[in-house]
Amino acid sequence: MRAEVRVGPAGWAYTDWAGYVYPTRRPKGFHEATYLAQFFDTIEINTSFYGPMRADHAKSWVERVSANPRFLFTAKLWQKFTHEPATTREDERIVREGFDVLRSAGKLGAVLAQFPFSFHRSRENVVGLTVLLQRFADYPLAVELRHASWNDAEAFALLRE
């Protein structure tokens, strides 16, 4: 397996980037993702953390970065799956709609499951994490576990598996 490192920003919709990252005078039709795709080969989609990504938005973003054939998105998994105790099949269905547009276009680098610092390693949380990983195993997954209790060989083995 060949390791590949991609570098890109966590999102693109930041008003304070005007004049620093983005040109002060934006040409007609300017879109931040299109601009950034000239310099980076990945961007993290932050909005999908706060709610399911709409399929029409995903399709638009794919078109906006099409000039960079190497470009991939990392989409955050909806926080309902990482911060709340229960989700439904309907929650999963609507989350997958946006992810599947990116995957079908060959533009999904990873789905990022970003857990809060309060998500400590416990028997219950290991089971919950395992279920989540199995539930979304058909996607390339990245997992962010912020609490130090996850920093051990057993947790790393679970993630590798």
Secondary structure, DSSP 8 states (H G I E B T S, - for coil): ---------B-S--GGGBTTTB-SS--TT--HHHHHTTT-SEEEE-HHHHS---HHHHHHHHHHTTT-TT-EEEEE--THHHHSS---HHHHHHHHHHHHHHHHTT-EEEEEEE--TT----HHHHHHHHHHHHHTTTS-EEEE--SGGG-SHHHHHHHH-
